[in-house]
């Protein structure tokens, strides 16, 4: 399929992320934001409790992880399971939709990780010609 056909099909979709008022834009922000992408990637490995997830996503604050999980749960990407135990146990796992999204994100993550030598070399060239930032 060529780019013209892809664009025509995109225009036929009921949602358009490029339109300011489209609800898909918010979901895209939740998925591609730093903490959303890392949370989905971490949960792709399996169900995790909140503190396990917080340790896995190094650097995220408790507040940001909580907000991220709420947004991803609301979008139907993460399932929250509260166990009626004492103390309470809460597990988070991907829904089928979340797994589908996470697999695509992991492809991007692995591409970026695998090409970091190229990125670092490009940064060095940029800094040499434009001055270090």
ZAZALUM-845444 format. One line per 2 residues: number of its first residue (from 1); their letters; for each residue z, y, x of N, C-alpha, C, O. Coordinates in steps of 0.1 Angstrom, whole numbers, plus 5000, padded with zeros to 4 digits. Atoms other than C-alpha are relative to their C-alpha. Example, Ala and Ser with C-alpha at 12.3 -4.5 7.8 and 13.67 -1.06 7.14 Angstrom:
residues 2
1 = as = 5000:4988:5009:5078:4955:5123:5000:5012:5009:5007:5012:5019 | 5000:4989:4991:5071:4989:5137:5008:5011:4992:5009:5022:4997
***
This chain:
residues 133
1 = xx = 5000:4988:5008:5000:5000:5000:5000:5012:5009:5008:5013:5018 | 5000:4988:4992:4991:5034:5014:5009:5010:4995:5015:5009:4984
3 = xx = 4990:4990:5003:5012:5065:5013:4997:5007:4987:5007:5011:4980 | 5003:4994:5012:4993:5080:4984:5004:4992:4988:5010:4997:4978
5 = xx = 4996:5009:5011:5000:5050:4962:5015:5000:4999:5021:5000:4988 | 4985:5000:5000:5037:5050:4973:5005:5013:4993:5014:5012:4985
7 = xx = 4996:4987:5006:5040:5087:4963:4997:5000:4985:5006:5005:4977 | 5003:5001:5014:5023:5080:4930:5010:4992:4992:5015:4995:4981
9 = xx = 4990:5008:5006:5047:5052:4922:5014:5006:5000:5021:5005:4990 | 4987:4993:4999:5077:5073:4933:5001:5010:4989:5011:5012:4982
11 = xx = 5001:4990:5011:5066:5100:4908:5002:4993:4986:5007:4999:4977 | 4999:5007:5012:5066:5073:4881:5014:4994:4997:5017:4990:4986
13 = xx = 4986:5005:5001:5102:5063:4887:5008:5009:4991:5005:5021:4990 | 4992:4992:5009:5127:5075:4861:5010:5009:5008:5015:5019:5002
15 = xx = 4991:4992:4992:5149:5089:4889:4993:5005:5013:4984:4998:5018 | 5007:4994:4988:5138:5112:4918:5011:5007:5008:5015:5018:5005
17 = xx = 4990:4995:4991:5163:5118:4946:4997:5014:5005:5006:5021:5009 | 5004:4987:4995:5143:5149:4956:5002:5011:4990:5002:5023:4993
19 = xx = 4997:4990:5011:5151:5166:4923:5014:5003:5000:5023:4994:5001 | 4987:4995:4999:5182:5187:4925:5010:4994:4990:5021:4990:4993
21 = xx = 4991:5004:5011:5197:5175:4892:5000:4985:4998:5007:4979:4990 | 5000:5014:5001:5189:5138:4897:5013:4993:5004:5018:4996:5015
23 = xx = 4988:5006:4997:5220:5116:4896:4999:4991:5012:5009:4987:5018 | 5001:5009:4989:5206:5094:4923:5003:5007:5013:5007:5001:5023
25 = xx = 4996:4992:4988:5212:5122:4948:5014:4998:5004:5017:4997:5016 | 4986:5002:4997:5249:5118:4945:5003:4987:5006:5011:4985:5016
27 = xx = 4998:5014:4994:5248:5081:4951:4995:4999:5014:5001:4993:5023 | 5005:5000:4986:5226:5086:4981:5009:5007:5010:5011:5002:5021
29 = xx = 4990:4994:4992:5252:5110:4995:5011:4991:5003:5016:4991:5014 | 4989:5009:4998:5279:5085:4989:4997:4989:5010:5005:4985:5018
31 = xx = 5004:5012:4992:5260:5057:5006:4997:5005:5015:5000:4997:5024 | 5004:4996:4986:5246:5077:5036:5009:5009:5007:5007:5012:5019
33 = xx = 4990:4993:4993:5276:5098:5044:5007:4992:5010:5006:4979:5009 | 4995:5008:4989:5294:5088:5075:5010:4990:4995:5008:4978:4999
35 = xx = 4990:5010:5004:5323:5071:5058:4995:4990:4990:4999:4979:4990 | 5006:5009:5009:5303:5056:5030:4992:4989:5007:4994:4977:5004
37 = xx = 5008:5010:4993:5278:5039:5053:5009:4991:5009:5006:4979:5009 | 4991:5008:4992:5306:5027:5076:5008:4990:4992:5010:4979:4995
39 = xx = 4992:5008:5009:5327:5014:5047:4991:4989:4995:4996:4977:4994 | 5009:5011:5005:5297:4995:5032:4997:4990:5011:4997:4978:5008
41 = xx = 5002:5009:4989:5289:4981:5066:5011:4991:5003:5010:4979:5006 | 4988:5008:4997:5324:4969:5072:5002:4990:4989:5006:4979:4992
43 = xx = 4997:5010:5011:5327:4953:5037:4989:4990:5000:4991:4980:4993 | 5011:5010:4999:5294:4935:5044:5005:4987:5007:5001:4976:5004
45 = xx = 4994:5011:4992:5315:4913:5067:5009:4991:4991:5012:4980:4994 | 4991:5008:5009:5337:4902:5037:5010:5009:4994:5012:5021:4997
47 = xx = 4989:4993:5007:5366:4913:5015:5010:5004:5010:5014:4997:5019 | 4990:4995:4992:5391:4935:5031:5011:5008:4992:5008:5014:4982
49 = xx = 4990:4992:5006:5424:4951:5022:4999:5014:5005:4992:5016:5015 | 5001:4986:4997:5428:4989:5024:5002:5002:5015:4994:5008:5022
51 = xx = 4997:4998:4986:5445:4989:5058:4991:4993:5010:4989:4998:5021 | 5010:5007:4991:5422:4963:5073:4987:5008:5001:4981:5009:5011
53 = xx = 5012:4992:5000:5393:4984:5062:5002:5013:5008:4992:5017:5015 | 4997:4988:4992:5409:5015:5077:5000:4998:5015:4995:5006:5022
55 = xx = 5001:5003:4986:5413:4998:5110:4986:4997:5005:4982:5000:5016 | 5013:5004:4997:5378:4985:5109:4991:5012:5001:4982:5013:5010
57 = xx = 5008:4987:5000:5363:5020:5102:5008:5010:5008:5015:5019:5002 | 4992:4992:4991:5379:5036:5132:4998:5015:4998:4986:5020:4998
59 = xx = 5001:4985:5001:5387:5073:5127:5001:5005:4986:5003:5017:4985 | 4999:4995:5014:5387:5075:5089:5014:5002:4997:5023:4994:5000
61 = xx = 4986:4997:5005:5418:5091:5074:5002:4992:4987:4993:4987:4981 | 4997:5007:5012:5436:5074:5046:4994:5007:4988:4989:5000:4979
63 = xx = 5005:4992:5012:5426:5102:5022:4985:4998:4999:4980:4996:4988 | 5014:5001:5000:5389:5100:5032:4996:4986:4996:4986:4984:4988
65 = xx = 5004:5014:5004:5388:5062:5029:5003:4998:4985:4994:4992:4978 | 4997:5001:5014:5405:5064:4995:4989:5007:4991:4984:5001:4982
67 = xx = 5010:4993:5007:5380:5090:4983:4986:4993:5000:4979:4992:4991 | 5012:5008:4998:5351:5070:4997:4999:4988:4991:4989:4985:4985
69 = xx = 4999:5012:5008:5362:5038:4980:4999:5003:4985:4992:4996:4978 | 5001:4996:5014:5366:5056:4947:4986:5003:4996:4981:4998:4986
71 = xx = 5014:4997:5003:5331:5070:4949:4991:4988:5000:4983:4986:4991 | 5008:5012:4999:5316:5037:4959:5003:4990:4989:4994:4984:4984
73 = xx = 4996:5008:5011:5335:5019:4932:4993:5005:4987:4988:4998:4979 | 5006:4993:5012:5323:5044:4906:4985:4998:4999:4980:4996:4988
75 = xx = 5015:5002:5000:5287:5039:4917:4997:4985:4999:4985:4982:4998 | 5002:5014:5002:5291:5002:4913:4997:4992:5012:4991:4981:5012
77 = xx = 5003:5007:4987:5288:4993:4950:5012:4992:5005:5010:4983:5013 | 4988:5007:4995:5324:4982:4956:5008:4996:4988:5010:5003:4978
79 = xx = 4991:5005:5011:5347:4961:4935:5014:5000:5006:5017:4996:5017 | 4986:5000:4996:5385:4967:4937:5007:4990:4992:5007:4990:4980
81 = xx = 4992:5010:5007:5407:4938:4929:5015:5001:5004:5019:5000:5015 | 4986:4998:4999:5444:4945:4924:5007:4986:4996:5005:4982:4985
83 = xx = 4993:5013:5002:5466:4913:4927:5014:5003:4995:5020:5012:5000 | 4987:4998:5005:5497:4912:4906:5011:4994:5008:5018:4985:5003
85 = xx = 4990:5006:4991:5520:4904:4935:5010:5011:5004:5008:5023:5001 | 4991:4991:4995:5550:4920:4950:5002:4998:5015:5007:4987:5019
87 = xx = 5006:4987:5003:5542:4940:4970:4986:4998:4995:4979:4988:4997 | 5013:5001:5005:5509:4947:4953:4990:4998:5011:4991:5004:5022
89 = xx = 5010:5002:4990:5478:4935:4971:4987:5005:4993:4983:5001:4982 | 5012:4995:5005:5445:4953:4967:4989:4996:5010:4990:4999:5022
91 = xx = 5012:5004:4992:5412:4938:4980:4988:5008:4996:4986:5011:4984 | 5012:4994:5002:5379:4955:4983:4988:4991:5005:4989:4985:5015
93 = xx = 5012:5008:4996:5345:4937:4983:4988:5007:4994:4989:5015:4985 | 5012:4994:5005:5309:4946:4978:4996:4992:4987:4998:4980:4986
95 = xx = 5007:5006:5012:5292:4940:4944:4987:4995:5005:4983:4998:5016 | 5013:5004:4997:5258:4924:4944:4991:5012:5004:4983:5012:5013
97 = xx = 5007:4987:4996:5243:4960:4944:5005:5005:5013:4996:5009:5021 | 4995:4995:4987:5266:4970:4972:4995:4992:5012:4993:4998:5022
99 = xx = 5004:5009:4989:5256:4940:4993:4985:5003:5003:4981:5004:5014 | 5014:4997:4998:5219:4949:4988:4999:5013:5007:4991:5014:5017
101 = xx = 5001:4987:4993:5225:4985:4998:5005:4999:5015:4999:5004:5024 | 4994:5001:4986:5247:4975:5028:4991:4993:5009:4990:4996:5021
103 = xx = 5009:5007:4991:5221:4951:5041:4989:5010:5005:4985:5009:5017 | 5009:4991:4996:5196:4979:5042:5006:5010:5010:4999:5014:5020
105 = xx = 4993:4991:4991:5221:5003:5058:5002:4993:5014:5000:4999:5024 | 4998:5007:4987:5229:4976:5085:4987:4999:5008:4988:5000:5020
107 = xx = 5013:5000:4993:5192:4974:5093:4999:5014:5008:4994:5014:5019 | 5001:4987:4994:5193:5012:5100:5010:5001:5011:5007:5006:5022
109 = xx = 4989:5000:4990:5226:5009:5119:4996:4993:5012:4998:4998:5023 | 5004:5008:4989:5213:4982:5141:4988:5006:5008:4987:5005:5020
111 = xx = 5011:4993:4993:5181:5001:5148:5005:5012:5008:5001:5013:5020 | 4995:4989:4993:5200:5032:5158:5008:4995:5012:5006:5000:5023
113 = xx = 4993:5005:4989:5224:5012:5180:4991:4994:5011:4993:4996:5023 | 5009:5006:4991:5195:4994:5196:4991:5010:5007:4985:5007:5018
115 = xx = 5009:4990:4994:5176:5026:5204:5009:5012:5006:5003:5022:5009 | 4991:4990:4995:5206:5046:5217:4996:5005:5014:4998:5017:5018
117 = xx = 5005:4996:4986:5192:5046:5253:4989:5011:4998:4989:5020:5005 | 5011:4991:5002:5161:5064:5239:5006:5013:4995:5002:5024:4999
119 = xx = 4994:4988:5006:5183:5089:5219:5007:5007:5011:5006:5020:5012 | 4993:4993:4990:5205:5096:5249:4991:5007:5010:4993:5018:5016
121 = xx = 5010:4994:4991:5175:5102:5271:4993:5012:4994:4991:5022:5001 | 5005:4989:5007:5160:5125:5245:5010:5012:5000:5006:5023:5002
123 = xx = 4989:4989:5000:5193:5145:5243:5000:5006:5014:5001:5018:5015 | 5000:4995:4986:5193:5148:5281:4988:5009:5003:4989:5020:5009
125 = xx = 5012:4992:4998:5157:5161:5281:5001:5013:4992:4998:5024:4998 | 4998:4988:5008:5165:5185:5253:5009:5010:5007:5007:5022:5008
127 = xx = 4990:4992:4994:5196:5198:5270:4995:5007:5013:4998:5018:5016 | 5006:4994:4988:5177:5203:5303:4990:5012:4997:4991:5022:5004
129 = xx = 5009:4989:5003:5150:5224:5287:5005:5011:4991:5000:5022:4992 | 4995:4990:5008:5171:5243:5262:5014:5004:5003:5019:5013:4997
131 = xx = 4987:4996:4997:5204:5245:5278:5010:4991:4993:5009:4989:4981 | 4990:5008:5006:5234:5223:5271:5007:5008:4989:5010:5020:4990
133 = x = 4993:4993:5011:5251:5230:5238:5015:4998:5001:5023:5003:4992
***
